[in-house]
Amino acid sequence: MYCRLTGGGSGQGPGDSKGGVLQVSMGLFDAFATRKALKRLEELEDRCERLERDVKSVRLEWENSYDKLRILMGRVAKRAEMMHEKAESEGKLYPEAEDTPQDTTIVPSPVWARLTPAQKRVQMQILARRKPNGGA
């Protein structure tokens, strides 16, 4: 193999400023190593391109799945809101319990006012168990 060198020479020999020819010895091993390196580089580029395509497809798939999930969650939230409004308008959301014992020893408090009738009933049962003599 021959290689043409130009410039940068000392003015003597084949590498002078006029441009001479320098014979470069390249063995069989060097040529094989170069081909092998080029092949590995091409394989690496192919793998990189394949990975980029895979990442792009996964990203698109995730965006589609996220959009579907967002739409479904919106439907569920809307349905829950409609059911809540319907139950509230029919009075079924917090039904008044007729069997709630009325205890005059309970002092009205801001916390007691926020309890639902069912919670008040449970609280009354707890307070009855805590009374001396077992609530009797």
C-alpha positions in Angstrom: 0.0 0.0 0.0 1.2 3.4 -0.8 0.5 6.7 0.8 1.2 10.2 -0.6 2.6 12.6 1.9 2.4 16.3 1.3 4.1 19.2 3.1 5.7 19.3 6.5 8.9 17.5 5.3 12.4 18.6 5.9 13.1 19.0 2.2 14.9 15.7 2.0 13.6 12.3 0.9 10.2 11.2 0.0 8.4 13.3 2.6 9.7 16.7 1.4 7.5 19.7 0.7 7.2 18.7 -3.0 5.2 15.7 -2.0 6.8 12.3 -2.4 5.5 8.7 -2.1 6.1 6.8 1.1 5.6 3.0 1.1 3.7 1.9 4.1 3.8 -1.7 5.0 0.4 -3.0 6.2 0.3 -6.6 7.3 -2.5 -9.1 7.0 -3.3 -8.8 10.7 -3.7 -5.0 10.4 -6.2 -5.3 7.5 -8.2 -7.9 9.3 -8.3 -5.8 12.5 -9.5 -2.8 10.5 -12.2 -4.8 8.8 -13.3 -6.3 12.1 -13.4 -2.9 13.7 -15.5 -1.5 10.8 -17.9 -4.4 11.1 -18.2 -3.9 14.9 -18.8 -0.2 14.3 -21.6 -1.0 11.8 -23.2 -3.5 14.2 -23.0 -0.9 16.9 -24.7 1.7 14.7 -27.4 -0.8 13.8 -28.0 -1.6 17.5 -28.1 2.1 18.4 -30.7 2.8 15.6 -32.8 -0.2 16.7 -32.7 0.9 20.3 -33.7 4.4 19.3 -36.7 3.0 17.4 -37.6 0.8 20.3 -37.5 3.7 22.7 -39.6 5.8 20.4 -42.2 3.1 20.1 -42.3 2.5 23.8 -42.7 6.3 24.4 -45.6 6.4 21.9 -47.2 3.3 23.5 -46.9 4.9 26.9 -48.5 8.2 25.7 -51.4 6.3 24.2 -51.9 4.3 27.3 -51.7 7.4 29.5 -54.3 9.1 27.3 -56.6 6.1 27.5 -56.2 5.9 31.3 -56.8 9.6 31.7 -60.1 9.4 29.6 -61.2 6.3 31.6 -60.5 8.0 35.0 -62.4 11.1 33.8 -65.4 8.9 33.0 -65.2 7.2 36.4 -64.9 10.5 38.2 -67.9 11.9 36.3 -70.0 8.8 37.0 -69.1 9.0 40.7 -70.0 12.6 40.9 -73.3 11.9 39.2 -74.1 9.1 41.6 -73.1 11.3 44.6 -75.4 14.1 43.4 -78.2 11.7 42.8 -77.8 10.2 46.3 -77.6 13.6 47.9 -80.7 14.8 46.1 -82.7 11.7 47.1 -81.5 12.1 50.7 -79.8 8.7 50.7 -76.3 10.0 51.2 -76.6 10.7 54.9 -79.9 9.0 56.0 -81.2 10.1 59.3 -81.3 7.1 61.7 -84.4 6.9 63.8 -82.9 4.5 66.3 -80.1 6.9 67.3 -80.2 7.3 71.0 -80.4 10.8 72.2 -78.1 11.4 75.1 -78.4 14.7 76.9 -75.0 14.3 78.6 -73.2 15.0 75.3 -72.1 18.5 75.0 -72.4 19.8 71.4 -69.0 20.4 70.0 -67.8 21.5 66.5 -66.5 17.9 66.0 -69.8 16.4 67.0 -71.6 18.6 64.5 -69.5 17.4 61.7 -70.2 13.7 62.3 -72.7 11.9 60.1 -75.7 10.2 61.8 -74.1 6.8 61.4 -70.9 8.1 63.0 -72.9 9.7 65.8 -74.6 6.4 66.5 -71.2 4.6 66.7 -69.8 7.3 68.9 -72.9 7.0 71.2 -72.3 3.2 71.5 -68.6 3.8 72.4 -69.6 6.4 75.0 -72.2 4.0 76.5 -69.6 1.3 76.9 -67.2 3.7 78.7 -69.8 4.8 81.3 -69.4 3.3 84.8 -71.4 0.1 85.4 -71.2 -0.9 81.8 -73.5 1.9 80.5 -76.3 1.0 82.9 
